[in-house]
Amino acid sequence: MVQVRRRRRAAPVLIAAGVLLAVLTGCQPEPVGFTATPAPTPTASATPPAETSTPTETAPAAALPGECGALYSEGMRASLEAAVPPANDPVVTMLSSQNAQLAELLASGIPVLRCTWGGAEGPGIATTVASIEPAQADAARAVMAESAFGCESVGHADLCRIERRGITLDDVEYVSGEDHLFADGLWVATSWIDVLPEGYSADIAAQLWG
């Protein structure tokens, strides 16, 4: 068999392609160095200053009396000494409230001044002056509202009171009650049995708050 050799034309084509590539390459502009354009620096948006509330001025709490004599006018003290002596007998254990929640708050460690009239038996009065926070006063008032206390204003203070009647185990009738004064961070709690001079709490309010 006779082999026919084909003419190789690939080389000229390759050469021509190479020439064309060289020409195209020679026409390209020189590469320009890449310079990164810095991103714009974000600017913090102007944040308005936080609003500051101006504290509301409140009246300073009244000072807790240093001794029981500061609670009464001369006339009221004379009435108490005549009607239910003696003052501050250590045998008196009557609490200043017969309500368990109120008695617990008075005994919770808040600053107090305790004053009593009478002896271990018979008529008596127990008054406790306590220095309290507004939330504690609100809690005490809420308990009284649930326990049928009646409230009214007495001068600068609010007065809440209740009266009860009953019979002892010896079939002896008795009357008892409570008076509670609130003003200027003070709570005056008074529990009494069978005796409470007329105007007792109003007199205390006048001495403490005028």
Stockholm file with secondary structure:
# STOCKHOLM 1.0

chainA/1-210         MVQVRRRRRAAPVLIAAGVLLAVLTGCQPEPVGFTATPAPTPTASATPPAETSTPTETAPAAALPGECGALYSEGMRASLEAAVPPANDPVVTMLSSQNAQLAELLASGIPVLRCTWGGAEGPGIATTVASIEPAQADAARAVMAESAFGCESVGHADLCRIERRGITLDDVEYVSGEDHLFADGLWVATSWIDVLPEGYSADIAAQLWG
#=GR chainA/1-210 SS CCCCCCCCCHHHHHHHHHHHHHHHHHHSCCCCCCCCCCCCCCCCCCCCCCCCCCCCCCCCCCCCCSSGGGGSCHHHHHHHHHHSCCBSCTTCCCCSCSSHHHHHHHTSSCCEEEEEEECSSSSEEEEEEEECCHHHHHHHHHHHHHTTCEEEEETTEEEEEEEEEEECTTSCEEEEEEEEEEETTEEEEEEEESCCCTTHHHHHHHHHHC
#=GC SS_cons         CCCCCCCCCHHHHHHHHHHHHHHHHHHSCCCCCCCCCCCCCCCCCCCCCCCCCCCCCCCCCCCCCSSGGGGSCHHHHHHHHHHSCCBSCTTCCCCSCSSHHHHHHHTSSCCEEEEEEECSSSSEEEEEEEECCHHHHHHHHHHHHHTTCEEEEETTEEEEEEEEEEECTTSCEEEEEEEEEEETTEEEEEEEESCCCTTHHHHHHHHHHC
//
